[in-house]
Amino acid sequence: MAEAVQHYGILSLIPPIVAIILAFKTKQVLPALFAAIWSGAIILSGGNPLTGFALTIEKYIAGSVADSYNAGIIVFDIALGGTIGIVAKSGGAKAIADWLAKKAKDARSGMLATWAMGLIIFFDDYSNTLLVGTTMRPLTDKLKISREKLAFITDSTAAPVASMAFIATWTAYEMGLLRDAFALIGVKANIYGVFLKSIPFRFYSLIMIGFVLIIALTGKDYGPMLKAEIRARKTGKLVADGSVPLASKELTEMEIRDDMPLRKVNALVPILTVVLFVIIGLYINGRRAVLASDNVLLINQLNATPFAFSVIRDILGYANAAVAMMWASFAGTLVAAIMVLSQKLLTFRETIDAWVDGAKSLVIAIMVLVLAWGIGSMCKDLGTAKFLITILEGKISASIIPIMVFLLGCIIAFSTGTSWGTTALLMPIAVPLVFELSGGDTGVLLYTTIGAVFTGAVLGDHCSPISDTTIMSSMASASDHIDHVKTQMPYAMTVGLIAIIVGYLPGALFGISPFISVPVGWILSYLVIKYKGKRAEDCILEEAK
């Protein structure tokens, strides 16, 4: 007999609703998140606000920091911030910006370069957001691209790319969900083959990557993003008046000595060190975990062919990404420090001060991240996602399952701020449900449903102010977080609607191939941007007339 679903009913929706309303109303994320966690803790405490306050501090804030994976992400953020601080103080970041400015002479080419880098850093979404945002910010600032636009490009090429990469930190996690789901329906399959076969059905993610490229190529925007771009181009204000970037002035406005020689190598080498050590760290950490496991078959494969593609893929599934990222960030710090000291660009004291300033610049962002984790844990204890699932479970037909799963995944991820948690909840329900209602279909309908599970969660994350990856995109781009969410949401909703119209609906009803749906989605995206969007420069010229 199935285990009864435990949740607090409609009360479980109170914390995310409080967080979202207060965040948008006050534009202050920290108190909004704290109030949301406290409200949930009061519910769990039987209505006692004092007990709820204690629970908020002890379990959901301190507990989030105490989690080993979360602690690793915090250490990575601090150390990477310190590395970037040294790079910036030594003039390395400015040298890269000046060099790129010669290649990318306008906003269009600057956005294209940022988009391309988002595709290159494919192996982890956290690494993607932090490396792309911090590396490209000096260039986009120089080209008067708003911080909101930088955060959008960074965020929209992180999870969509990492979740579909052939080898990434997401790959093994998604394969695990698919393995369990196929076991539930009693279908034997090559799970990596299932994973690869599901990629063309990730309509939202695939169309979003094309949507960002079209935005960059055309230079057109609409809605709040257009206003942000007009402000940046016309006034040079990269953030709106009254907005608070999630990176402090210690880093974004760090002063460089007038006599400092600007050398690109002082930025490129530390950043490439971080990227390289993340990859090496994932392999080493995963290899250790495999050898310590009871997976005899994989251990034998590892010993026989340690660098075979299939072995590396499985090793990544055992790796702790937070550990690899910590190694990488401190390796970057050491390399950056050695380089500036050996060239006598900074004294030892100046190097330490630059590292501390860089680390300090992310303190507010880290606090926001901790509270976001706290509310995610709170929603889990309240059964928020389970309550949302029970509303629709058993009340839908096979043909509309992909659309309903996509929308439900979006709502759950938006409410809880976690895409991984959302997919973990939905996959074991959605796959058996569509398999049973369709009479054992293992074709387009099944894979459309799988794609809907994975990408509904990504869409919800893109719209949610309490999503960790959305917060980290704001952090890396030094954007005001609520401004980032407000400017990105219309674009995410546009792509979500297009994905339903050209992908999930025709795929479920008529079995249309994704190789038709995705290109049609890109064409529709182009038409929306062409006729709805405007170039900031054109709007400024019109105002001047």
NUFILO-966724 format. One line per field, with one value per residue (C-alpha): x negated, y negated, z; residue number from 1. Coordinates in steps of 0.25 Angstrom, whole numbers. Layout:
<kolpas>
x	[X, ...] .
y	[Y, ...] .
z	[Z, ...] .
n	[NUM, ...] .
</kolpas>
This chain:
<kolpas>
x	[0, -6, -11, -1, -6, -9, -7, 0, 10, 12, 4, -9, -7, -9, -24, -27, -15, -20, -34, -30, -20, -29, -41, -34, -27, -39, -50, -58, -61, -67, -55, -45, -52, -54, -39, -35, -43, -38, -24, -26, -33, -21, -12, -21, -22, -7, -5, -15, -23, -34, -37, -36, -46, -56, -53, -56, -70, -74, -69, -66, -78, -88, -84, -86, -100, -103, -99, -112, -109, -103, -116, -124, -117, -118, -133, -134, -127, -136, -149, -145, -141, -155, -161, -153, -157, -172, -170, -162, -172, -184, -178, -175, -160, -162, -172, -162, -151, -160, -164, -150, -145, -154, -148, -134, -132, -117, -107, -103, -116, -118, -105, -109, -122, -115, -105, -116, -123, -111, -111, -126, -124, -115, -119, -112, -102, -107, -121, -115, -107, -119, -130, -122, -116, -129, -138, -129, -124, -136, -133, -118, -120, -129, -119, -108, -100, -91, -94, -80, -83, -96, -89, -78, -89, -97, -84, -78, -90, -93, -83, -78, -92, -97, -84, -86, -101, -106, -115, -112, -108, -94, -95, -97, -86, -76, -80, -77, -63, -61, -66, -56, -45, -47, -48, -35, -28, -36, -43, -58, -66, -80, -78, -89, -82, -69, -76, -81, -68, -61, -69, -62, -49, -55, -47, -48, -63, -66, -57, -62, -77, -72, -64, -76, -84, -73, -72, -87, -88, -76, -79, -64, -57, -43, -37, -45, -58, -56, -55, -67, -75, -70, -75, -89, -91, -86, -91, -102, -95, -97, -87, -74, -74, -71, -75, -84, -94, -97, -112, -117, -126, -138, -139, -130, -137, -151, -162, -174, -187, -190, -203, -198, -202, -190, -192, -182, -189, -187, -172, -172, -181, -174, -160, -165, -171, -158, -151, -162, -162, -147, -148, -160, -153, -140, -148, -157, -146, -137, -148, -150, -135, -134, -146, -139, -126, -121, -119, -128, -125, -128, -141, -145, -142, -150, -162, -162, -158, -159, -157, -146, -135, -124, -133, -136, -121, -118, -129, -123, -110, -118, -125, -122, -122, -123, -137, -142, -138, -145, -158, -157, -154, -166, -175, -170, -174, -188, -191, -186, -194, -206, -205, -203, -214, -224, -222, -222, -209, -204, -210, -207, -198, -191, -189, -182, -174, -169, -165, -157, -150, -146, -141, -134, -127, -118, -114, -100, -98, -103, -93, -82, -86, -86, -72, -68, -73, -65, -52, -54, -56, -44, -35, -40, -36, -22, -20, -18, -21, -14, -1, -2, -4, 8, 17, 15, 11, 21, 30, 23, 23, 10, 11, 10, 0, -12, -6, -1, -14, -21, -12, -12, -27, -28, -19, -26, -40, -35, -29, -41, -53, -59, -59, -65, -55, -44, -49, -51, -37, -30, -38, -33, -19, -19, -25, -17, -4, -6, -11, 2, 12, 6, 6, -9, -14, -29, -30, -28, -18, -26, -39, -31, -26, -41, -45, -33, -38, -52, -49, -37, -46, -56, -45, -40, -55, -57, -44, -46, -53, -56, -64, -78, -83, -75, -82, -95, -93, -90, -102, -112, -106, -105, -91, -79, -73, -58, -62, -68, -55, -46, -53, -56, -42, -35, -45, -44, -29, -30, -39, -30, -18, -25, -30, -15, -10, -21, -26, -18, -4, -7, -16, -6, 6, 0, -14, -21, -36, -44, -53, -42, -37, -50, -53, -39, -40, -53, -45, -34, -44, -50, -36, -32, -46, -45, -31, -30, -44, -52, -66, -70, -78, -66, -57, -68, -68, -53, -53, -63, -55] .
y	[0, -14, -22, -34, -47, -56, -71, -83, -86, -100, -105, -100, -111, -122, -123, -124, -133, -142, -142, -145, -157, -163, -162, -169, -179, -184, -180, -175, -160, -157, -161, -155, -142, -142, -146, -134, -124, -129, -128, -114, -111, -116, -107, -95, -100, -99, -114, -118, -130, -129, -114, -117, -128, -118, -108, -118, -121, -107, -98, -106, -116, -110, -96, -101, -106, -93, -84, -80, -82, -96, -99, -95, -105, -116, -113, -113, -126, -133, -128, -131, -145, -146, -141, -151, -162, -159, -158, -172, -179, -175, -180, -166, -168, -182, -176, -166, -176, -185, -174, -168, -183, -183, -170, -173, -188, -189, -183, -173, -166, -167, -160, -149, -147, -145, -135, -127, -126, -122, -110, -107, -106, -94, -84, -91, -102, -108, -109, -114, -126, -130, -129, -135, -147, -151, -149, -157, -168, -177, -176, -178, -189, -196, -194, -200, -187, -187, -177, -172, -168, -161, -154, -149, -144, -137, -131, -126, -119, -112, -101, -100, -96, -88, -80, -75, -74, -60, -60, -70, -70, -69, -57, -46, -52, -52, -38, -33, -39, -33, -19, -19, -24, -13, -3, -7, -4, 9, 5, 9, -2, -7, -19, -28, -25, -30, -42, -45, -42, -52, -64, -68, -68, -79, -89, -100, -99, -98, -109, -118, -116, -121, -132, -138, -137, -144, -155, -157, -157, -166, -175, -176, -176, -178, -180, -183, -179, -189, -200, -195, -195, -209, -214, -207, -213, -227, -230, -219, -215, -200, -198, -206, -217, -211, -197, -189, -180, -166, -169, -181, -193, -186, -178, -185, -199, -194, -204, -201, -209, -218, -212, -197, -190, -183, -169, -159, -147, -151, -149, -137, -128, -129, -127, -116, -109, -110, -103, -93, -89, -88, -77, -70, -71, -65, -53, -51, -53, -44, -33, -32, -31, -20, -12, -13, -8, 6, 4, 15, 14, -1, 1, 12, 3, -9, 0, 5, -8, -20, -30, -24, -33, -24, -22, -37, -39, -30, -35, -49, -43, -40, -53, -64, -76, -85, -79, -80, -95, -98, -92, -100, -113, -112, -107, -120, -128, -122, -124, -138, -142, -135, -143, -157, -155, -149, -161, -171, -177, -176, -175, -163, -172, -178, -164, -159, -172, -170, -156, -160, -171, -161, -151, -162, -167, -154, -154, -159, -150, -138, -142, -142, -128, -123, -128, -122, -109, -110, -113, -101, -92, -99, -96, -81, -80, -86, -77, -89, -82, -69, -78, -84, -70, -64, -75, -69, -55, -45, -56, -58, -50, -44, -55, -67, -61, -67, -81, -79, -74, -85, -95, -88, -87, -102, -105, -96, -101, -115, -113, -105, -110, -97, -90, -77, -75, -78, -68, -57, -59, -59, -49, -36, -41, -46, -35, -23, -32, -35, -20, -15, -24, -23, -8, -6, -17, -18, -27, -42, -44, -38, -46, -59, -56, -54, -67, -74, -70, -74, -87, -92, -92, -100, -110, -111, -114, -125, -132, -130, -140, -129, -120, -118, -119, -131, -138, -133, -140, -153, -151, -148, -160, -170, -172, -176, -162, -166, -175, -162, -154, -165, -167, -152, -147, -152, -146, -132, -133, -136, -124, -115, -119, -116, -103, -99, -103, -97, -86, -80, -82, -76, -66, -60, -61, -58, -52, -63, -61, -70, -73, -80, -87, -93, -100, -105, -110, -118, -124, -128, -134, -142, -147, -151, -158, -165, -171, -173, -177, -190, -194, -203, -211, -214, -217, -228, -234, -235, -242, -252, -256] .
z	[0, -4, 7, 11, 6, 18, 17, 24, 13, 9, 21, 14, 3, 13, 14, -1, -3, 9, 3, -11, -7, 3, -7, -18, -9, -1, -11, 2, 0, 14, 23, 13, 14, 29, 31, 21, 29, 42, 37, 34, 47, 54, 47, 50, 65, 66, 65, 76, 70, 81, 78, 63, 64, 71, 61, 50, 55, 60, 49, 37, 37, 45, 40, 25, 28, 35, 23, 17, 3, 6, 14, 2, -7, 4, 4, -11, -12, -2, -8, -22, -17, -11, -24, -32, -22, -25, -40, -40, -31, -39, -52, -58, -59, -65, -75, -80, -81, -89, -98, -100, -103, -115, -120, -115, -118, -116, -107, -117, -118, -103, -101, -111, -104, -91, -97, -103, -90, -83, -93, -91, -75, -77, -66, -54, -53, -40, -46, -59, -52, -43, -54, -66, -57, -50, -63, -73, -63, -66, -81, -80, -71, -81, -92, -83, -83, -71, -59, -61, -75, -71, -60, -70, -80, -68, -62, -75, -80, -67, -63, -77, -82, -70, -69, -83, -84, -87, -75, -64, -49, -53, -62, -52, -43, -55, -59, -45, -46, -59, -54, -43, -51, -62, -51, -46, -59, -61, -74, -76, -83, -85, -75, -81, -95, -88, -83, -97, -104, -94, -98, -111, -102, -93, -100, -90, -88, -103, -107, -96, -101, -115, -109, -102, -115, -123, -112, -113, -128, -130, -118, -116, -103, -97, -84, -71, -78, -89, -78, -71, -84, -88, -74, -76, -90, -87, -73, -71, -59, -59, -47, -44, -34, -20, -25, -16, -24, -18, -19, -11, -15, -9, -22, -33, -30, -26, -29, -37, -36, -48, -50, -50, -63, -68, -72, -77, -72, -58, -60, -70, -62, -49, -56, -64, -52, -45, -57, -59, -44, -44, -55, -48, -35, -39, -45, -33, -23, -31, -33, -18, -15, -26, -20, -6, -11, -13, -28, -32, -47, -48, -39, -49, -61, -54, -52, -66, -74, -64, -75, -83, -86, -79, -67, -66, -67, -56, -47, -48, -42, -30, -29, -18, -27, -14, -11, -25, -25, -12, -17, -30, -23, -13, -25, -32, -20, -19, -33, -33, -21, -26, -39, -34, -23, -33, -42, -30, -34, -20, -7, 2, 11, -2, -7, 6, 7, -8, -5, 8, 0, -11, 0, 7, -5, -5, 9, 7, -5, 4, 14, 4, -1, 13, 15, 2, 6, 19, 12, 3, 15, 22, 10, 10, 25, 22, 10, 0, -12, -8, -6, -19, -26, -18, -24, -39, -36, -42, -49, -63, -75, -83, -94, -85, -75, -81, -80, -66, -61, -68, -61, -48, -48, -50, -39, -29, -33, -32, -18, -13, -21, -24, -38, -33, -22, -32, -41, -30, -26, -40, -48, -40, -41, -55, -62, -57, -58, -73, -75, -69, -75, -89, -89, -88, -98, -98, -109, -112, -101, -90, -94, -95, -81, -76, -83, -76, -63, -65, -71, -63, -51, -59, -63, -48, -44, -54, -49, -34, -25, -15, -25, -21, -36, -38, -26, -30, -44, -37, -28, -39, -48, -37, -40, -31, -28, -29, -42, -48, -45, -50, -63, -66, -62, -75, -84, -76, -77, -92, -95, -86, -94, -107, -101, -98, -112, -121, -112, -100, -107, -121, -115, -106, -115, -129, -126, -134, -134, -125, -137, -143, -130, -126, -139, -139, -125, -129, -141, -132, -122, -133, -138, -123, -121, -135, -134, -119, -116, -118, -118, -106, -115, -125, -113, -108, -122, -122, -109, -114, -126] .
n	[1, 2, 3, 4, 5, 6, 7, 8, 9, 10, 11, 12, 13, 14, 15, 16, 17, 18, 19, 20, 21, 22, 23, 24, 25, 26, 27, 28, 29, 30, 31, 32, 33, 34, 35, 36, 37, 38, 39, 40, 41, 42, 43, 44, 45, 46, 47, 48, 49, 50, 51, 52, 53, 54, 55, 56, 57, 58, 59, 60, 61, 62, 63, 64, 65, 66, 67, 68, 69, 70, 71, 72, 73, 74, 75, 76, 77, 78, 79, 80, 81, 82, 83, 84, 85, 86, 87, 88, 89, 90, 91, 92, 93, 94, 95, 96, 97, 98, 99, 100, 101, 102, 103, 104, 105, 106, 107, 108, 109, 110, 111, 112, 113, 114, 115, 116, 117, 118, 119, 120, 121, 122, 123, 124, 125, 126, 127, 128, 129, 130, 131, 132, 133, 134, 135, 136, 137, 138, 139, 140, 141, 142, 143, 144, 145, 146, 147, 148, 149, 150, 151, 152, 153, 154, 155, 156, 157, 158, 159, 160, 161, 162, 163, 164, 165, 166, 167, 168, 169, 170, 171, 172, 173, 174, 175, 176, 177, 178, 179, 180, 181, 182, 183, 184, 185, 186, 187, 188, 189, 190, 191, 192, 193, 194, 195, 196, 197, 198, 199, 200, 201, 202, 203, 204, 205, 206, 207, 208, 209, 210, 211, 212, 213, 214, 215, 216, 217, 218, 219, 220, 221, 222, 223, 224, 225, 226, 227, 228, 229, 230, 231, 232, 233, 234, 235, 236, 237, 238, 239, 240, 241, 242, 243, 244, 245, 246, 247, 248, 249, 250, 251, 252, 253, 254, 255, 256, 257, 258, 259, 260, 261, 262, 263, 264, 265, 266, 267, 268, 269, 270, 271, 272, 273, 274, 275, 276, 277, 278, 279, 280, 281, 282, 283, 284, 285, 286, 287, 288, 289, 290, 291, 292, 293, 294, 295, 296, 297, 298, 299, 300, 301, 302, 303, 304, 305, 306, 307, 308, 309, 310, 311, 312, 313, 314, 315, 316, 317, 318, 319, 320, 321, 322, 323, 324, 325, 326, 327, 328, 329, 330, 331, 332, 333, 334, 335, 336, 337, 338, 339, 340, 341, 342, 343, 344, 345, 346, 347, 348, 349, 350, 351, 352, 353, 354, 355, 356, 357, 358, 359, 360, 361, 362, 363, 364, 365, 366, 367, 368, 369, 370, 371, 372, 373, 374, 375, 376, 377, 378, 379, 380, 381, 382, 383, 384, 385, 386, 387, 388, 389, 390, 391, 392, 393, 394, 395, 396, 397, 398, 399, 400, 401, 402, 403, 404, 405, 406, 407, 408, 409, 410, 411, 412, 413, 414, 415, 416, 417, 418, 419, 420, 421, 422, 423, 424, 425, 426, 427, 428, 429, 430, 431, 432, 433, 434, 435, 436, 437, 438, 439, 440, 441, 442, 443, 444, 445, 446, 447, 448, 449, 450, 451, 452, 453, 454, 455, 456, 457, 458, 459, 460, 461, 462, 463, 464, 465, 466, 467, 468, 469, 470, 471, 472, 473, 474, 475, 476, 477, 478, 479, 480, 481, 482, 483, 484, 485, 486, 487, 488, 489, 490, 491, 492, 493, 494, 495, 496, 497, 498, 499, 500, 501, 502, 503, 504, 505, 506, 507, 508, 509, 510, 511, 512, 513, 514, 515, 516, 517, 518, 519, 520, 521, 522, 523, 524, 525, 526, 527, 528, 529, 530, 531, 532, 533, 534, 535, 536, 537, 538, 539, 540, 541, 542, 543, 544, 545] .
</kolpas>
